[in-house]
């Protein structure tokens, strides 16, 4: 079984013309793939769907980050947002929560607030290695987006350690950036003793980049453009490319990216608001 996480999602059947009869949007949901069967999990009812998870303050909403699962718990980072921000979109992050979920029932049995207020989006991506997990996040200030990382055990027990200019420290204020110009969603993964960072152009550009390193904290070098999204142009934009390494076969890397439009009317067409998937060959360093 595969668990897919979605942020803002339209709920409803797409017709044969690839159109959405309604534009009913919820902030987050889970999709379970079992072979060729897909089951969507959300709150509310099929007639009146609501988000799968809602912050305990009742005044904000969640967009999902990343997480990991063991035999009895699914750990899922959720980023809380509210309206009233500045810039092109009227929203801002209000906190980062860690949800603990029963993997069999998908019931949320614990919700811990890790970070209050704006700041680094820890939990945007996590990478396991041995008995540790690296917890990556982004600090976004305008169009500047920098990559940070913390480290914890596999249950995310606090206190965490934060990477700080070549060292690990317990003070989160001491964290220093690993990399600049990363997108809000990205991937860090290990393959054949090397680490790779996959990120899309951070200003909604069409380019998907891949970098490599001999360490999970960089430095990230050997930049290569592995794909350019052909849909980008006019009101249509693409963003947040992500590597699904569990599906890597015969040297082919599965990558997804999202498509959206600055014009809400365009979203009636289902193909203007959905994930796209591509396979990339010859992506490894020689």
KEZADO-295389 format. One line per 5 residues: for each residue z negated, x, y of C-alpha. Coordinates in pm, whole numbers, plus 50000, padded with zeros to 5 digits. Each point is the difference from the previous one (the first is absolute). Layout:
<recs>
Z/X/Y  ...
</recs>
This chain:
<recs>
50000/50000/50000  50072/50109/50357  49812/49885/50310  50201/49979/50323  49822/49962/50337
50159/49818/50292  49909/49958/50364  50144/49712/50204  50189/49797/49741  50206/49684/50007
49902/49754/49728  50262/49765/49855  50319/49985/49798  50316/50165/50132  50309/49781/49952
50338/50098/49856  50127/50094/50346  49720/50260/50024  49830/49792/50270  49636/49908/50041
49958/49622/50041  49667/50065/50175  49842/50296/50178  49648/49965/49860  49830/50337/50050
49672/50135/49861  49843/50336/50086  49965/50144/49649  50052/49923/49634  50014/50169/49660
50290/49985/49758  49951/50070/49631  50311/50115/49811  49982/49964/49623  50339/50106/49869
50248/49769/50173  49736/49741/50091  49844/49994/50347  49685/49816/50108  49890/49979/50364
49629/49987/50076  49880/49865/50334  49731/49776/50142  50024/49629/50068  50239/49787/49796
50372/50005/49927  50043/49725/50262  49774/50172/50253  49989/50374/49920  49765/50239/50174
49947/50375/49986  49863/50145/49677  49727/50190/50188  49837/49923/50336  49757/50222/50197
49639/49888/49999  49992/49975/50382  50240/49706/49984  50165/50112/50324  50260/50246/49870
50242/50040/49713  50085/50256/49733  50305/50208/49932  49968/50187/49670  49977/50373/49966
49996/50183/49667  49747/50040/49721  49939/50086/49638  49879/49831/49681  49773/50094/49714
49911/49791/49697  49770/49755/50177  50076/50022/50372  50300/49993/50229  49918/50183/50324
50215/49876/50286  49995/50116/50362  50060/49726/50254  50067/50062/50369  49861/49733/50233
50201/49907/50311  49961/49770/50297  50210/49899/50300  49968/50107/50360  50133/50354/49975
50251/50181/50216  50351/50121/49932  50300/49842/49831  49786/49791/49762  49684/49812/50099
49768/50121/49722  49757/50284/49936  49787/50123/49711  49637/49885/50003  49877/50171/49685
50060/50126/49647  49840/49824/49702  49985/50093/49632  50025/49704/49764  49889/50012/49638
50194/49760/49781  49976/49891/49637  50337/50115/49855  50002/49715/49748  49921/49705/50228
50099/50160/50336  49672/49869/50140  49860/50202/50291  49639/50079/49909  49911/50251/50273
50121/50074/50353  49875/50306/50189  50080/50080/50364  50074/50373/50012  50124/50042/50355
49933/49783/50305  50248/49984/50283  50327/50180/50054  50066/50350/49876  50140/50162/49686
50143/49758/49743  49834/50164/49700  50119/49840/49679  50362/49970/50111  50070/50211/49691
49781/50155/49730  50083/50268/49745  49790/50078/49693  49954/50354/49874  49751/50088/49725
49667/49838/50095  50083/49956/50367  50211/49772/50213  50166/50101/50326  49987/49718/50256
50277/50032/50258  50022/49821/50332  50187/49995/50330  49874/50024/50356  50250/49813/50217
49999/50036/50377  50314/49849/50146  50296/50158/49822  49785/50298/49892  49891/49967/49635
49805/50274/49826  49898/50036/49635  49634/50055/49896  49824/50020/49663  49653/49951/49855
49876/50075/49648  49762/49811/49770  49926/49931/49634  50205/49746/49806  49770/49714/50105
50029/50093/50369  49626/50066/50017  49882/50105/50343  49942/50237/50170  50360/50114/50000
50129/50342/50097  50260/50032/50276  50262/50271/50030  49941/50210/50310  50227/50297/50074
49977/50162/49660  49654/49873/49902  49832/49681/49876  49724/49851/50217  49781/49689/49972
50032/49903/50366  50304/49769/50043  50020/50102/50365  50084/50352/49884  50321/49899/49822
50322/50165/50116  50359/49889/49955  50213/50131/49713  50338/49890/50129  50165/49826/50297
50264/49727/50017  49905/49820/49678  50075/49629/49951  49720/49744/49962  50076/49980/49627
50093/50310/49800  49945/50168/49664  49839/50323/49884  50051/50089/49634  49999/50295/49763
50294/50097/49781  50052/50323/49804  49712/50183/50174  50126/49909/50347  49885/49732/50242
50244/49781/50186  49968/49793/50317  50249/49716/50041  50015/49831/50339  50249/49805/50206
50096/50075/50360  49682/49899/50185  50180/49813/50281  50170/49745/49771  50290/50235/49936
50227/49979/49697  49925/50347/49861  49774/50044/49696  49863/50354/49975  49842/50203/49721
49781/50310/50050  49832/50226/49746  49688/50215/49977  49788/50192/49750  49689/49815/50122
49906/49634/50052  49914/50086/50361  50324/50182/50082  50151/50177/50179  50295/49765/49948
50330/50191/50001  50355/49986/49863  50086/49679/50187  50295/49814/49855  50155/49664/50079
50030/49819/49666  50137/49667/50125  50107/49811/50312  49953/49623/49994  50340/49835/50062
49848/49673/50126  49852/50157/50314  50174/49890/50320  49994/49734/50271  49688/49787/49956
49957/50111/49638  49763/50286/49929  49859/50165/49689  49665/50169/49955  49719/50128/49774
50191/50162/49713  49787/50058/49692  50041/50192/49673  49916/49821/49673  49948/50304/49782
49889/49808/49690  50366/49904/49957  50142/50354/50030  50245/50056/49712  50266/50262/49934
49939/50160/50336  50055/49675/50193  49738/49897/50255  49953/49628/50076  49949/49937/50372
49943/49675/50185  50027/49919/50369  49958/49684/50206  50251/49816/50212  49917/49781/50300
50147/49874/50327  49895/49989/50363  50147/49647/50002  49783/49755/49804  50301/49773/49946
50161/50272/49786  49720/49963/49744  50142/49669/49877  50235/50230/49806  49781/50126/49714
50181/50334/49993  49883/50077/50355  49633/49999/49900  49926/50153/49662  49952/50331/49820
50307/50195/49887  49993/50247/49711  50216/50307/49946  50006/50285/49748  50032/50352/50139
50145/50290/49802  49969/50374/50071  49683/49954/50202  49791/50281/49846  49973/50346/50151
50205/50257/49811
</recs>
